[in-house]
Amino acid sequence: MSDLLERLRGRGWRMTAQRRVVAEVLDGEHVHLTADEVHARAVAKLPEISRATVYNTLGELVSLGEVLEVATDKRAKRYDPNAHRPHHHLVCARCGAIRDVHPTGNPLADLPDTERFGFSVSDVEVTYRGVCPNCAAA
């Protein structure tokens, strides 16, 4: 489970009812919701929350580095609260389901110097693609 709410409280982030609901919707393990999904779940908890408030809050959480914006293929951006534990993503090519994965090894070290072209590489994003068990069974 992510510790998004605790991290935000620790930063002294002003916790309005709207912000709290957005953070609660995002908090969890393997959470990768679109902005529209966040809004729909937030409305279920706080009916008066606006779409603009959800979008603004998501943008602020990304700017703070507390939530990652994940883009896979040409699908809508998704928001991942697991911003402080390095991980990669496993994506279903059919339904778009996303899971966090933590393979062993160091992908930075796996890139040979001859393939760095003089770059000083500081970060790696790996996306594994396949078909999830639900889609495979369908």
Residue pairs with C-beta under 8 A, 6 or more apart in sequence:
1 27
1 28
1 29
2 26
2 27
2 28
2 29
2 31
2 81
2 82
3 27
4 23
4 26
4 27
4 66
4 67
4 81
5 20
5 23
5 24
5 27
7 66
7 84
8 15
8 19
8 23
8 66
9 15
11 64
11 66
13 19
13 64
15 23
17 46
18 42
18 46
18 49
18 53
18 54
18 57
19 57
21 42
21 45
21 46
21 49
22 38
22 42
22 49
22 53
22 54
22 57
22 58
22 61
23 61
24 45
25 33
25 38
25 41
25 42
25 45
26 33
26 38
26 61
26 67
26 79
26 81
27 81
28 81
29 82
29 100
30 98
30 99
30 100
31 79
31 80
31 81
31 82
32 70
32 78
32 79
32 80
32 89
32 98
33 41
33 78
33 79
34 76
34 77
34 78
34 79
35 54
35 55
35 58
35 76
35 77
35 79
36 76
38 54
38 58
38 79
39 49
39 51
39 54
39 55
42 49
42 54
43 49
58 67
58 79
61 67
61 79
62 68
62 69
62 79
65 83
66 81
66 83
67 79
67 80
67 81
67 83
68 79
68 80
68 81
68 82
68 83
69 77
69 78
69 79
69 80
70 77
70 78
70 79
70 80
70 89
70 98
71 77
71 78
72 78
72 89
72 91
72 96
72 98
72 127
73 91
73 96
75 96
78 98
80 98
80 100
82 100
85 102
86 102
87 100
87 101
87 102
88 100
88 101
88 102
88 103
88 107
88 125
88 126
88 127
88 128
89 98
89 99
89 100
89 101
89 126
89 127
89 128
90 98
90 99
90 100
90 101
90 127
90 128
90 129
90 130
91 97
91 98
91 127
91 128
91 129
91 130
92 98
92 129
92 130
92 131
92 132
92 135
93 129
93 130
93 131
94 131
94 132
94 135
95 132
95 134
95 135
97 132
97 134
97 135
101 128
103 126
107 124
107 126
108 121
108 123
108 124
111 121
111 124
